[in-house]
């Protein structure tokens, strides 16, 4: 029996060493052609499950309060935006809420680091997608030395408590670290500079950030090791191959929603009576 993607991609229980995890692997599928052949049916299944989740929260006499939150983290060019476009793009926008987190504003900085995150959480029935997330507060904050060490060190535990709170309230969190190699990042940055339609994606700060690669790698390893829990495990997605990244995350979402098993809600009214009213209208 084939292993599930939630099993294949879950971060190791032992201390994570990103240098030992291949960024160009494709566990669970033999080739790009096989993945692309399976993807349409898989995407249709994801769309169906998402619609059931949304409907379940709106209909019936006792609407369900389940929701799902997809967290995307990774180095620049790892494909967070591409995942939103190609994976989340198959879902009904009515039941989808996407948030891209940037550098915090003055107002956000005046609050607890989770304040802006809580404001963006998906409502019942909704699939939320975070392009970057609360993890920036133990990543860039750590690497750039934006707050004292004793402050960001406490945040790992606060994040675990926060994600447990979400689970207790009915939100299932799927955390994906998009794992790319430094060479792949260089190739993608050069490709942007060669494509007039992609120049807007390039930042002159990208080279400076590349110099911090070892520090980011250490920060990501710490996040993976300290915040991968039974409630909200991390999944390490080999992301050098864009096709595999999209295929793997689609599978993760399908498997997660299948476990939630959303149902079409029963009518909260007399169907035959409503048919007669429609016919008579």
Secondary structure, DSSP 8 states (H G I E B T S, - for coil): ----HHHHSB--SS---GGGS-SS--TT-S-HHHHHHHHHHHHHHHHHHHHHHHHHHHSSSS----EEEEEEEESTTSSHHHHHHHTGGGS-GGGEEEEE--S--HHHHTS-TTHHHHHT---TT-EEEEES-GGGGGTHHHHTT-S-HHHHHHHHHHHHHHHHHHHHTTEEEEEEEEE--HHHHHHHHHHHHH-TTTGGG--TTHHHHHTTHHHHHHHHHHHHHHH--SSS-EEEEE-SSHHHHHHHHHHHHHHHHHHHT------SS-HHHHHHHHHH-
